[in-house]
């Protein structure tokens, strides 16, 4: 086989970046006329992750690589399991919404739970008495309306010997996650919690002593004649 001519080809990487390079066109009787090599990946800044079967683009986008049907993987390296809401969550400013995690979750002995936040939404993990995560609360820390689309990857279960393939995730036991909870508590507006705090404050205020001394006076039950008595005294004084 020999190259018949060369052409400039534009390839879109990850549906965002376009890369142009020259290829050799030949007829090799295989049903296609263009042979694309791997030479364009290095100057384009693409890194191949053959361990997970993905290609990482310059802006850290991940594109899965196609595998042939004949390829076999006798060794299982574990899967990254994603969790998120099953429906669209529209969250007003300073408020929160919850979604339930699946009942069937990976074992804590083999997988570790990671979680990530967005610019407006901060997640909080609610656990059962046995320490099993059951709910995720998303708090909108801004004054504008925010939304979380269905099946948005908020939670990620990663095998303990691996790390998340995307940035932005944090362990539930990490200091970063605790900082998120401080932000969520300070910026949220929980009507139920505020109502309880207001009730407790009124009960506490009722048993507190007064800041100034207040004398108790008997409640008047009849008309007083003090003014008439004083008038009579003045008249007697004038006569004398």
ZADOPA-53635 format. One record per residue (C-alpha): residue in three letters; x negated, y negated, z negated. Coordinates in nm, 2 decimals, decimal comma, padded with zeros to 4 digits. Example, Ala and Ser with C-alpha at 12.3 -4.5 7.8 and 13.67 -1.06 7.14 Angstrom:
<rs>
+---------+--------+--------+--------+
| residuo |     c1 |     c2 |     c3 |
+---------+--------+--------+--------+
|     ALA | -01,23 |  00,45 | -00,78 |
|     SER | -01,37 |  00,11 | -00,71 |
+---------+--------+--------+--------+
</rs>
This chain:
<rs>
+---------+--------+--------+--------+
| residuo |     c1 |     c2 |     c3 |
+---------+--------+--------+--------+
|     UNK |  00,00 |  00,00 |  00,00 |
|     UNK | -00,11 | -00,35 |  00,07 |
|     UNK |  00,02 | -00,69 | -00,01 |
|     UNK |  00,21 | -00,84 |  00,28 |
|     UNK |  00,27 | -01,20 |  00,14 |
|     UNK |  00,28 | -01,40 | -00,18 |
|     UNK |  00,58 | -01,59 | -00,32 |
|     UNK |  00,65 | -01,82 | -00,61 |
|     UNK |  00,89 | -01,66 | -00,86 |
|     UNK |  01,07 | -01,83 | -01,14 |
|     UNK |  01,14 | -01,61 | -01,45 |
|     UNK |  01,37 | -01,73 | -01,73 |
|     UNK |  01,25 | -01,61 | -02,07 |
|     UNK |  01,51 | -01,57 | -02,34 |
|     UNK |  01,77 | -01,78 | -02,14 |
|     UNK |  01,58 | -02,10 | -02,25 |
|     UNK |  01,24 | -02,12 | -02,10 |
|     UNK |  01,15 | -02,09 | -01,73 |
|     UNK |  00,81 | -01,98 | -01,61 |
|     UNK |  00,68 | -01,99 | -01,25 |
|     UNK |  00,40 | -01,77 | -01,12 |
|     UNK |  00,30 | -01,61 | -00,79 |
|     UNK |  00,36 | -01,24 | -00,72 |
|     UNK |  00,26 | -01,02 | -00,44 |
|     UNK |  00,54 | -00,88 | -00,22 |
|     UNK |  00,50 | -00,54 | -00,07 |
|     UNK |  00,71 | -00,25 |  00,05 |
|     UNK |  00,64 |  00,06 | -00,15 |
|     UNK |  00,96 |  00,25 | -00,05 |
|     UNK |  01,10 |  00,26 | -00,41 |
|     UNK |  01,41 |  00,05 | -00,35 |
|     UNK |  01,25 | -00,28 | -00,45 |
|     UNK |  01,02 | -00,52 | -00,27 |
|     UNK |  00,87 | -00,71 | -00,56 |
|     UNK |  00,63 | -00,58 | -00,82 |
|     UNK |  00,62 | -00,79 | -01,13 |
|     UNK |  00,31 | -00,73 | -01,35 |
|     UNK |  00,23 | -00,83 | -01,71 |
|     UNK | -00,01 | -01,10 | -01,61 |
|     UNK |  00,24 | -01,38 | -01,66 |
|     UNK |  00,31 | -01,30 | -02,03 |
|     UNK | -00,03 | -01,40 | -02,16 |
|     UNK | -00,04 | -01,76 | -02,02 |
|     UNK |  00,33 | -01,80 | -02,11 |
|     UNK |  00,26 | -01,73 | -02,48 |
|     UNK |  00,46 | -01,41 | -02,51 |
|     UNK |  00,35 | -01,16 | -02,77 |
|     UNK |  00,46 | -00,79 | -02,74 |
|     UNK |  00,57 | -00,61 | -03,05 |
|     UNK |  00,56 | -00,25 | -02,93 |
|     UNK |  00,61 | -00,12 | -03,28 |
|     UNK |  00,97 | -00,26 | -03,29 |
|     UNK |  01,02 | -00,26 | -02,91 |
|     UNK |  01,06 | -00,64 | -02,88 |
|     UNK |  00,89 | -00,94 | -02,71 |
|     UNK |  00,84 | -01,26 | -02,91 |
|     UNK |  00,87 | -01,58 | -02,71 |
|     UNK |  00,67 | -01,90 | -02,78 |
|     UNK |  00,96 | -02,05 | -02,99 |
|     UNK |  00,98 | -01,73 | -03,20 |
|     UNK |  01,29 | -01,60 | -03,01 |
|     UNK |  01,30 | -01,22 | -02,99 |
|     UNK |  01,40 | -01,03 | -02,68 |
|     UNK |  01,45 | -00,66 | -02,70 |
|     UNK |  01,25 | -00,45 | -02,45 |
|     UNK |  01,42 | -00,19 | -02,23 |
|     UNK |  01,33 |  00,17 | -02,30 |
|     UNK |  01,35 |  00,45 | -02,06 |
|     UNK |  01,59 |  00,74 | -02,13 |
|     UNK |  01,30 |  00,98 | -02,14 |
|     UNK |  01,12 |  00,80 | -02,42 |
|     UNK |  01,15 |  00,97 | -02,75 |
|     UNK |  01,07 |  00,85 | -03,10 |
|     UNK |  01,02 |  01,15 | -03,32 |
|     UNK |  00,92 |  00,93 | -03,62 |
|     UNK |  01,19 |  00,70 | -03,77 |
|     UNK |  01,05 |  00,37 | -03,90 |
|     UNK |  01,37 |  00,25 | -04,05 |
|     UNK |  01,62 | -00,01 | -03,92 |
|     UNK |  01,69 | -00,36 | -04,01 |
|     UNK |  02,06 | -00,38 | -04,11 |
|     UNK |  02,24 | -00,71 | -04,07 |
|     UNK |  02,53 | -00,84 | -04,28 |
|     UNK |  02,76 | -01,13 | -04,22 |
|     UNK |  03,12 | -01,25 | -04,22 |
|     UNK |  03,37 | -01,07 | -04,00 |
|     UNK |  03,56 | -01,38 | -03,91 |
|     UNK |  03,49 | -01,75 | -03,86 |
|     UNK |  03,45 | -01,94 | -04,18 |
|     UNK |  03,53 | -02,32 | -04,17 |
|     UNK |  03,40 | -02,48 | -04,48 |
|     UNK |  03,48 | -02,84 | -04,57 |
|     UNK |  03,22 | -03,07 | -04,73 |
|     UNK |  03,12 | -02,99 | -05,09 |
|     UNK |  03,32 | -02,67 | -05,09 |
|     UNK |  03,25 | -02,30 | -05,04 |
|     UNK |  03,39 | -01,98 | -04,89 |
|     UNK |  03,32 | -01,61 | -04,95 |
|     UNK |  03,30 | -01,30 | -04,74 |
|     UNK |  03,27 | -00,94 | -04,86 |
|     UNK |  02,97 | -00,72 | -04,79 |
|     UNK |  03,02 | -00,37 | -04,65 |
|     UNK |  03,08 | -00,10 | -04,90 |
|     UNK |  02,83 |  00,13 | -04,74 |
|     UNK |  02,49 | -00,04 | -04,79 |
|     UNK |  02,14 |  00,09 | -04,76 |
|     UNK |  01,99 |  00,25 | -05,07 |
|     UNK |  01,79 |  00,01 | -05,29 |
|     UNK |  01,51 |  00,26 | -05,31 |
|     UNK |  01,44 |  00,24 | -04,94 |
|     UNK |  01,56 | -00,11 | -04,84 |
|     UNK |  01,53 | -00,45 | -04,98 |
|     UNK |  01,79 | -00,73 | -04,95 |
|     UNK |  01,69 | -01,06 | -04,78 |
|     UNK |  01,91 | -01,36 | -04,73 |
|     UNK |  01,88 | -01,69 | -04,54 |
|     UNK |  02,04 | -02,03 | -04,54 |
|     UNK |  02,11 | -02,29 | -04,28 |
|     UNK |  02,08 | -02,66 | -04,28 |
|     UNK |  02,43 | -02,70 | -04,43 |
|     UNK |  02,52 | -02,37 | -04,58 |
|     UNK |  02,35 | -02,22 | -04,89 |
|     UNK |  02,43 | -01,85 | -04,97 |
|     UNK |  02,48 | -01,71 | -05,32 |
|     UNK |  02,49 | -01,34 | -05,39 |
|     UNK |  02,77 | -01,21 | -05,63 |
|     UNK |  02,69 | -00,87 | -05,78 |
|     UNK |  02,89 | -00,61 | -05,96 |
|     UNK |  02,83 | -00,49 | -06,32 |
|     UNK |  02,60 | -00,23 | -06,18 |
|     UNK |  02,39 | -00,48 | -05,99 |
|     UNK |  02,53 | -00,40 | -05,64 |
|     UNK |  02,59 | -00,70 | -05,41 |
|     UNK |  02,95 | -00,72 | -05,32 |
|     UNK |  03,02 | -01,09 | -05,22 |
|     UNK |  02,84 | -01,37 | -05,05 |
|     UNK |  02,94 | -01,73 | -05,12 |
|     UNK |  02,85 | -01,99 | -04,87 |
|     UNK |  02,84 | -02,34 | -05,01 |
|     UNK |  02,85 | -02,65 | -04,79 |
|     UNK |  02,60 | -02,89 | -04,94 |
|     UNK |  02,68 | -03,17 | -04,70 |
|     UNK |  02,98 | -03,41 | -04,68 |
|     UNK |  03,07 | -03,29 | -04,33 |
|     UNK |  03,26 | -02,99 | -04,22 |
|     UNK |  03,04 | -02,68 | -04,15 |
|     UNK |  03,12 | -02,34 | -04,00 |
|     UNK |  02,97 | -01,99 | -04,00 |
|     UNK |  03,06 | -01,78 | -03,70 |
|     UNK |  03,17 | -01,42 | -03,72 |
|     UNK |  02,89 | -01,17 | -03,75 |
|     UNK |  02,63 | -01,44 | -03,82 |
|     UNK |  02,32 | -01,27 | -03,97 |
|     UNK |  02,33 | -01,41 | -04,32 |
|     UNK |  02,21 | -01,09 | -04,51 |
|     UNK |  01,94 | -00,86 | -04,39 |
|     UNK |  01,84 | -00,52 | -04,54 |
|     UNK |  01,48 | -00,45 | -04,46 |
|     UNK |  01,28 | -00,13 | -04,53 |
|     UNK |  01,05 | -00,20 | -04,83 |
|     UNK |  00,73 | -00,15 | -04,62 |
|     UNK |  00,84 | -00,41 | -04,36 |
|     UNK |  00,92 | -00,78 | -04,34 |
|     UNK |  01,20 | -00,96 | -04,15 |
|     UNK |  01,13 | -01,02 | -03,79 |
|     UNK |  01,27 | -01,37 | -03,80 |
|     UNK |  01,18 | -01,66 | -04,02 |
|     UNK |  01,40 | -01,83 | -04,28 |
|     UNK |  01,48 | -01,52 | -04,50 |
|     UNK |  01,40 | -01,50 | -04,87 |
|     UNK |  01,43 | -01,22 | -05,12 |
|     UNK |  01,71 | -01,25 | -05,37 |
|     UNK |  01,46 | -01,23 | -05,66 |
|     UNK |  01,23 | -01,50 | -05,52 |
|     UNK |  01,18 | -01,85 | -05,65 |
|     UNK |  01,30 | -01,99 | -05,31 |
|     UNK |  01,64 | -01,83 | -05,36 |
|     UNK |  01,66 | -01,98 | -05,71 |
|     UNK |  01,59 | -02,32 | -05,57 |
|     UNK |  01,88 | -02,27 | -05,33 |
|     UNK |  02,11 | -02,19 | -05,62 |
|     UNK |  02,02 | -02,52 | -05,79 |
|     UNK |  02,11 | -02,71 | -05,47 |
|     UNK |  02,43 | -02,52 | -05,42 |
|     UNK |  02,55 | -02,59 | -05,78 |
|     UNK |  02,45 | -02,95 | -05,78 |
|     UNK |  02,62 | -03,03 | -05,44 |
|     UNK |  02,93 | -02,81 | -05,46 |
|     UNK |  03,28 | -02,91 | -05,58 |
|     UNK |  03,45 | -02,62 | -05,75 |
|     UNK |  03,81 | -02,74 | -05,84 |
|     UNK |  03,86 | -02,44 | -06,07 |
|     UNK |  03,53 | -02,50 | -06,25 |
|     UNK |  03,59 | -02,87 | -06,28 |
|     UNK |  03,94 | -02,80 | -06,43 |
|     UNK |  03,80 | -02,58 | -06,69 |
|     UNK |  03,53 | -02,83 | -06,78 |
|     UNK |  03,79 | -03,10 | -06,81 |
|     UNK |  04,00 | -02,89 | -07,04 |
|     UNK |  03,71 | -02,81 | -07,26 |
|     UNK |  03,61 | -03,17 | -07,28 |
|     UNK |  03,96 | -03,28 | -07,39 |
|     UNK |  03,96 | -03,01 | -07,66 |
|     UNK |  03,62 | -03,12 | -07,78 |
|     UNK |  03,72 | -03,49 | -07,78 |
|     UNK |  04,03 | -03,42 | -07,99 |
|     UNK |  03,83 | -03,29 | -08,28 |
|     UNK |  03,57 | -03,56 | -08,28 |
|     UNK |  03,58 | -03,84 | -08,54 |
|     UNK |  03,66 | -04,19 | -08,44 |
|     UNK |  03,37 | -04,42 | -08,35 |
|     UNK |  03,53 | -04,71 | -08,56 |
|     UNK |  03,71 | -04,70 | -08,89 |
|     UNK |  04,08 | -04,70 | -08,85 |
|     UNK |  04,30 | -04,76 | -09,15 |
|     UNK |  04,63 | -04,58 | -09,18 |
|     UNK |  04,94 | -04,79 | -09,23 |
|     UNK |  05,28 | -04,66 | -09,33 |
|     UNK |  05,54 | -04,67 | -09,06 |
|     UNK |  05,79 | -04,95 | -09,12 |
|     UNK |  06,14 | -04,81 | -09,19 |
|     UNK |  06,34 | -05,14 | -09,28 |
|     UNK |  06,33 | -05,51 | -09,23 |
|     UNK |  06,10 | -05,70 | -09,46 |
|     UNK |  06,21 | -06,01 | -09,64 |
|     UNK |  05,87 | -06,16 | -09,71 |
|     UNK |  05,93 | -06,47 | -09,50 |
|     UNK |  06,25 | -06,56 | -09,70 |
|     UNK |  06,08 | -06,52 | -10,03 |
|     UNK |  05,80 | -06,75 | -09,92 |
|     UNK |  06,04 | -07,02 | -09,80 |
|     UNK |  06,22 | -07,02 | -10,14 |
|     UNK |  05,89 | -07,06 | -10,32 |
|     UNK |  05,80 | -07,36 | -10,11 |
|     UNK |  06,14 | -07,53 | -10,19 |
|     UNK |  06,09 | -07,48 | -10,56 |
|     UNK |  05,75 | -07,64 | -10,54 |
|     UNK |  05,88 | -07,95 | -10,37 |
|     UNK |  06,15 | -08,00 | -10,63 |
|     UNK |  05,90 | -08,00 | -10,91 |
+---------+--------+--------+--------+
</rs>
